[in-house]
Amino acid sequence: MAYTVTPTLAGPVGSQYCVCKVELSVCGQNLLDRDVTSKSDPFCVLFMEVNGKWVELDRTETAVNNLNPAFAKKFIVDYHFEEVQKLKFALFDQDKSSMQLYEHDFLGEFSCTLGMIVSSKKITRTLLLGNGKPAGKGMITIAAQELSDNRVITLSMAGRKLDKKDLFGKSDPFLEFHKPGDDGKWMLVHRTEVIKYTLDPIWKPFTVPLVSLCDGDVEKLIKVMCYDYDSDGGHDFIGEFQTSVARMCEAQDAFPLELECINPKKQKKKKNYKNSGIIIVKSCKITRDFSFLDYILGGCQLMFTVGIDFTASNGNPRDPSSLHYINPMGTNEYLSAIWAVGQIIQDYDSDKMFPALGFGAQLPPDWKVSHEFAINFNPTNPFCSGVEGIVQAYSACLPHIRFYGPTNFSPIVNHVARFAAQATQQEAASQYFILLIITDGVISDMDETRHAVVQASKLPMSIIIVGVGNADFAAMEFLDGDSRVLRSYTGEEAVRDIVQFVPFRDFRNAPKETLAKAVLAELPQQVVQYFKHQNLPPINSEPA
């Protein structure tokens, strides 16, 4: 997966956003018949919403006389996990050769997000007319595929009896791998390290993308050149050979592949010249370097839980100065954070049922303090339906609880970690848990929270913390291990950084999409990092 460095409005400059290309294939079924004497001649147009307006991205070819078209032309779209990318597929019956869409008969349309398509890999939906009613029995099927070759090659190389190039001592050999460039010249792809003072070097195994080494074509000839290193840069040529990845893959651990290293000048001059040594391919393995999108297209579900801070420092929710006060527009910073993150994550969870928990409040009827309670007051079923369900449960619970304290994070972190721990029994990458904690400030149980985060770093789980209000968030920055490795009070280090902290105040005046981008920027890497560390492939992955 390519990562491009994109400065954002108020977010961290240089965040690595996950950007890759997705190919969308479109088929239609039972389309409306708009032609009197023959069947419709449909074509499909793809629109994307940009700043509130639908912009045409591309259109397919026309399928003549066909109510069940499978379009050969594919749509290619840049995929950004941390954005809501709204798409509209509109089908028309071609009547004239005009490029203007109003000149053609409308056959129906379907709108969704790109996230919905990639999380399902393939969807079939009813086509709708402009009035929102079904377009007869017309259906549309859209399938997604990532456009990238994610194969990597790992080579283990050695040499034997290489030519001696140094007067006082042996050679210092290294290898260079070249592939043919578009201009017909050889292009350097990889250079090994130098092994000092030996004619029988053993180089460290190295891994490169297969696309880099041979453009993904295992039959393509590549050239391997061997040099003797000189500190002045005038490296002495020892010899070379040409081979292909397919040939090198014949090497097995017990049966290495031996290739003669030839110096063409010496070969011409000397009649009895044999070679300038042997280069040995000890092993050559091709594997897949799975991307975030591979895991999502493979069927991995992102399990979303929200934790909301109901401590007294937030202020009385009836008072307009309170962080929990819902303004006349029907929102506050807590709701803005829930919407920003939830509207993106919800596309990646098939049942869209999300547990929503509160902490730091006294609950009826006995007014005991709780640090993990269901905000719908149903402890056996804390699930809310979609982001709207979380928002409704939040608004409904505010009048019935008393804000109290302290601000304890560890119970909610441990709550989600229990479910994530059950998911570690999975043999493929099927579930990953995301906990969004929204809080107004200082953590009371810092030691316990640090310990809980360090333990959670071993699980399929990430934690997003959004700080609302104007408090000092130094403790949150500490949990977000971007600058240093987080340690538990026992001294144990986090296996990986799973916390992303963002202060809401940095985004008050920015477009609402900017918060989601900053908050979710690190998530794709965290998901990939966990599953790779566990050696778990996507559920439906093909062998390399």
Disulfide bonds with the S-S distance in Angstrom:
none
